[in-house]
Amino acid sequence: MARITIGCHLSTSDGYEAMGKTALAIGADTFAFFTRNPRGGNAKPLDAADAAALRALMEANGFGCLVAHAPYTMNLCSAKPETVEFARRTMAGDLERMESLPGNYYNFHPGSHVKQGADVGVRLICEGLNEVLEPGIRTTVLLETMAGKGSEVGRSFEELARIIDGTDHDELLGVCLDTCHVADGGYDIVSDLDGVLDEFDRVVGLDRLRALHLNDSKNPLGSHKDRHEKIGEGTLGLATFRAVVSNPRLAGLPMILETPNDLPGYAAEIALLRKMAQEA
């Protein structure tokens, strides 16, 4: 099995290049980072020299694509027009900043329709994407698979496909599959990972799958709870992650850990998953 591309969420507090150096120190060759405060709307001023230093470090060390993450407060399908407008401004601003790291990914939670219904939610998300996405953008925007808690949109492959189909520049869209979310959403990756991938291919298309979030789950299949657990310590179990990292259809995709860990914990999980991939 080829070497997997794997990392975790890292803090932007010391800048871009510092994240790359931290990734190398824990055995990672990709990473995720929040484009701005995950619970707010503020973004640090862009340091072009720092971004250039990270690009050089990535090239020198064979990094895979990065998976930037939008703030949790961004909701393209809110019932409040001011929240929708904030979400559109935030995404537009983030994509402009991502031009300093071209060729990478920008992942976001599609949103919560807040009792408006999934059809309205899908429509609003499409309208937002159609306002923000323009030809020539060098970042691929990823819709994240969701667990389906509350009024989340993106709880099924069909909802993700409807968003993609309703977006004018769908060539700029992909999907990030979260292992905890899809299991909590009712897709049985424990017993039938290949069957789930077959269904994804039929409904969305495997060519749209660009990244993975690797998280065990604290809850059983179909719970719609979204509670992450450390690798091998939840209901998915080590065998599921062995299957994920050794599946040829997932080879080469950046795999991002979002488990409840500190840096030494992430380093241990990265080493474990690399070992699993090599043994496959």
C-alpha positions in Angstrom: 0.0 0.0 0.0 1.3 3.5 -0.9 2.1 5.9 1.9 -1.1 7.6 3.1 -1.5 11.4 3.2 -2.5 12.2 6.8 -2.6 15.0 9.3 -4.8 16.8 11.8 -6.2 20.2 12.7 -3.4 22.6 13.7 -3.5 26.1 15.3 -2.9 29.2 13.1 -1.7 31.2 16.2 2.0 31.2 15.0 1.2 31.5 11.3 1.3 29.3 8.2 4.9 28.1 8.1 4.7 27.2 11.8 1.8 24.9 11.0 3.9 23.2 8.4 6.8 22.7 10.7 4.5 21.3 13.4 3.0 18.9 10.9 6.4 17.6 10.0 7.2 17.2 13.7 4.2 14.9 14.3 4.7 12.8 11.1 2.0 14.6 9.1 2.1 15.5 5.4 -1.1 17.4 5.3 -3.2 19.3 7.9 -6.3 21.3 8.4 -6.7 24.8 9.9 -9.5 27.2 10.5 -9.5 30.1 8.2 -10.6 32.4 11.1 -12.0 32.0 14.6 -14.1 28.9 14.4 -16.7 30.4 16.8 -16.6 33.9 15.4 -16.0 35.9 12.3 -12.6 37.5 12.7 -9.6 36.6 10.4 -6.0 37.6 10.9 -4.4 39.8 8.3 -2.9 37.8 5.6 0.9 37.5 5.7 1.9 36.8 2.1 5.5 36.0 3.0 4.4 33.5 5.6 2.1 31.8 3.1 5.0 31.7 0.6 7.2 30.1 3.2 4.6 27.4 3.8 4.2 26.7 0.1 8.0 26.2 -0.1 8.0 23.9 2.9 5.2 21.8 1.5 6.9 21.4 -1.9 10.2 20.5 -0.3 8.6 17.8 1.9 6.0 16.3 -0.5 2.8 17.5 1.3 -0.6 16.6 0.0 -3.4 19.1 -0.3 -4.4 21.1 2.8 -8.0 21.1 4.0 -8.8 24.5 5.4 -12.0 24.7 7.4 -14.7 27.4 7.5 -15.9 28.7 10.9 -18.7 26.8 12.5 -20.8 30.0 12.6 -21.1 30.2 8.8 -24.6 29.1 7.8 -25.6 29.6 4.2 -29.1 28.5 4.8 -30.1 30.3 8.0 -33.6 31.6 8.5 -32.0 35.0 9.3 -31.0 37.1 6.2 -28.2 38.8 8.1 -26.7 35.4 9.0 -26.9 34.3 5.3 -25.2 37.5 4.2 -22.5 37.0 6.8 -21.9 33.5 5.6 -21.6 34.6 2.0 -19.2 37.4 2.9 -17.1 35.0 5.0 -16.8 32.4 2.3 -15.9 35.0 -0.3 -13.3 36.5 1.9 -11.9 33.1 2.8 -11.6 32.0 -0.8 -9.8 35.2 -1.6 -7.3 34.5 1.2 -6.9 30.9 0.0 -5.5 32.2 -3.3 -2.3 32.6 -1.3 -2.3 28.8 -0.9 -3.6 27.8 -4.4 -4.6 24.3 -5.3 -5.9 23.3 -1.8 -9.3 22.7 -0.3 -11.8 24.8 1.7 -14.2 22.6 3.7 -17.5 23.8 5.2 -20.6 22.5 6.9 -23.4 23.0 4.4 -25.6 24.6 7.1 -28.8 24.2 9.2 -32.1 25.1 7.7 -33.6 26.0 11.1 -37.1 24.6 10.6 -37.4 26.0 7.0 -37.1 22.5 5.6 -34.4 20.7 3.7 -35.6 21.9 0.3 -35.3 25.6 1.4 -32.0 24.8 2.9 -30.6 23.3 -0.3 -31.9 26.2 -2.3 -30.3 28.8 -0.1 -27.0 27.0 -0.1 -27.0 26.8 -3.9 -27.9 30.5 -4.1 -25.0 31.3 -1.8 -22.5 29.2 -3.7 -23.7 30.7 -7.0 -23.0 34.2 -5.6 -19.6 33.4 -4.3 -18.0 30.9 -6.7 -16.4 32.3 -9.8 -14.4 30.6 -12.6 -10.7 30.9 -12.0 -10.8 30.2 -8.3 -7.8 27.9 -7.5 -9.4 26.4 -4.4 -11.9 23.4 -4.4 -14.8 24.0 -2.0 -15.7 20.8 -0.1 -19.2 20.0 1.2 -18.8 18.0 4.4 -21.0 14.9 5.1 -23.0 15.6 8.2 -24.4 13.5 11.0 -27.9 14.8 10.6 -28.4 16.3 14.1 -31.1 19.0 14.3 -31.8 20.6 11.0 -28.4 20.0 9.4 -28.4 19.9 5.6 -26.0 17.3 4.1 -27.1 14.4 6.2 -27.4 12.2 3.1 -25.5 11.7 -0.2 -28.7 12.8 -2.0 -28.7 16.2 -0.3 -25.1 16.7 -1.2 -25.8 15.8 -4.8 -28.7 18.2 -4.9 -26.4 21.0 -3.8 -23.8 20.1 -6.4 -26.4 19.9 -9.1 -27.9 23.3 -8.2 -24.5 25.1 -8.3 -23.5 26.8 -11.5 -19.8 26.2 -11.2 -20.0 22.7 -9.9 -16.4 22.0 -11.2 -15.3 23.9 -8.1 -17.1 21.6 -5.7 -16.1 18.4 -4.0 -17.0 16.4 -0.8 -15.2 15.7 2.4 -16.4 12.4 4.0 -16.3 12.4 7.8 -16.3 8.8 9.2 -18.0 9.7 12.4 -20.7 11.8 10.6 -21.5 9.2 7.9 -21.8 6.5 10.5 -23.9 8.7 12.8 -25.9 9.5 9.7 -26.8 5.9 9.1 -24.2 4.7 6.6 -22.7 1.4 7.8 -19.0 1.9 7.1 -18.2 -0.7 9.8 -19.8 -3.6 8.1 -19.8 -2.5 4.5 -17.3 0.3 3.7 -17.2 -0.7 0.0 -21.0 -0.7 -0.2 -21.1 2.8 1.2 -18.5 3.9 -1.3 -20.6 2.3 -4.1 -23.6 4.3 -3.0 -21.6 7.5 -2.8 -20.3 6.8 -6.3 -23.9 6.1 -7.6 -25.4 9.2 -6.0 -22.6 11.8 -6.0 -19.6 10.3 -7.9 -16.3 9.1 -6.4 -14.5 11.8 -8.5 -16.1 14.3 -6.1 -14.6 12.7 -3.0 -11.5 14.8 -2.3 -10.8 14.5 1.4 -11.6 12.5 4.6 -12.1 13.4 8.2 -11.0 10.4 10.3 -12.9 10.3 13.5 -14.2 7.4 15.6 -17.7 7.9 17.1 -19.1 7.9 20.6 -22.5 6.8 19.4 -24.1 3.9 17.5 -24.9 3.7 13.8 -27.6 6.2 12.8 -27.7 8.1 16.1 -27.5 11.5 14.4 -25.4 12.8 17.3 -22.0 13.8 16.0 -19.7 13.0 18.9 -16.1 12.3 17.9 -13.9 9.8 19.7 -10.3 8.8 19.4 -9.3 6.2 16.8 -10.2 2.7 17.9 -11.9 3.9 21.1 -15.4 4.3 19.7 -18.2 2.4 17.9 -16.3 2.3 14.6 -13.2 0.5 15.9 -9.7 -0.1 14.6 -10.8 -2.5 11.9 -12.9 0.2 10.2 -9.9 2.5 10.0 -7.7 -0.2 8.8 -10.2 -0.7 6.0 -10.3 3.0 5.3 -6.5 3.6 5.1 -6.0 0.4 2.9 -8.9 1.0 0.5 -7.6 1.6 -3.0 -10.5 3.9 -3.8 -9.4 6.3 -1.0 -5.7 6.2 -1.8 -4.1 9.6 -2.1 -6.9 11.6 -0.5 -5.8 13.8 2.4 -7.0 12.3 5.7 -7.6 14.7 8.5 -7.9 13.6 12.2 -10.4 15.6 14.2 -10.3 13.3 17.3 -10.3 14.7 20.9 -6.5 14.8 21.2 -3.4 16.9 21.9 -0.4 16.9 19.5 1.3 13.8 21.1 -2.0 12.0 20.7 -2.3 13.0 17.1 1.3 11.9 16.4 0.4 8.5 17.9 -2.7 8.2 15.7 -0.8 9.2 12.6 1.9 6.6 13.3 -0.8 3.9 14.0 -2.7 4.6 10.8 0.5 4.8 8.7 1.5 1.4 10.1 -2.0 0.0 9.3 -1.7 1.2 5.7 1.8 -0.3 5.3 0.7 -3.7 6.6 -2.3 -3.9 4.3 
